[in-house]
């Protein structure tokens, strides 16, 4: 008799567990759509951001030339800061 009651309680517990609905949470799809729309609106600044970069075909191949250009720009920036 105990086994029967235990089996019946187990079946009832399993049935209750399966019928239980998960708690409603935030809608992830809507959150992601909002983030995507925000990123698209902010994406208009990309052209302005990339305007300061040199295209790859204009970058010198020589490492020494590139290093010299970087140092010259750094010295110019330091001179500008010191003059202020």
N, C-alpha and C positions, 0 to 999 in steps of 0.2 A: 504494500500500500504506500510506503514511504517513497519508493521509486516512482510510482505513478504520480504522486503529488509533486515530486521533484521534477519529473519530466514535464508535467503540465505547467509548472511555474517557469521552467526553462523555455518552453514553447511560447508562453504568454510574454515572457521578457524579450525574446527574439522578435516576436510580432510587434511589440510596442516599440522596440528599437528601430525596426525597419519602417514603421509608419511615421515615426517622428520626422518632422521637416527641419531642415537646417535653418538656423537663424539668418534672417536677411542681412546681408552685409552691403557695403558700398559697391556700386556698380563699376567694376574695373573698366569696362568698355567705355563708359561715358567719361571716366577720368582720363583715359588714354586719348580719347578723341579731343578733349579739351586741351590737353598738353600738346597734341599735334597741331591744333589750330593756333595755339599760342606760338609754337615754334615756327610755323609758316609765316605768321605776322612779323616775327623778329628776324626771319631769314632775309629780309630785304636789305639788311646791313652788310651782307656778305660781299657785295661788289666794292663797297667802301673799304671793308677790311682787307680785301685782296689787292686793292689799288697800290698799297705800299710795298708789295712783294714784287720781286723781279721774276719774269718768266724764266723757265729753266733753260731756254736756249740763249738767254742773255747773261747767264751766270758764267764767269770765266772758268775754264777747265783747270788752270794752274792753281795749285793750293796756295802758293806764296802770294799770288795776286789777290786771291780771295782774303787771305789773312791780312794783307796790307790794307785792303779796302775796309775791313772790319775795324782795324786799329785806327785808321784815319777818321772813320765815323765816330769812334769812341772818343778820340782826342778832341774832335770838333764839339761833341756834346759836353765834354768836360770844360772846354774853353767857354762855351755858352753859359754853363752853370756858374763858372767862376766870375764871369763878367757881370752877372746879375747881382 
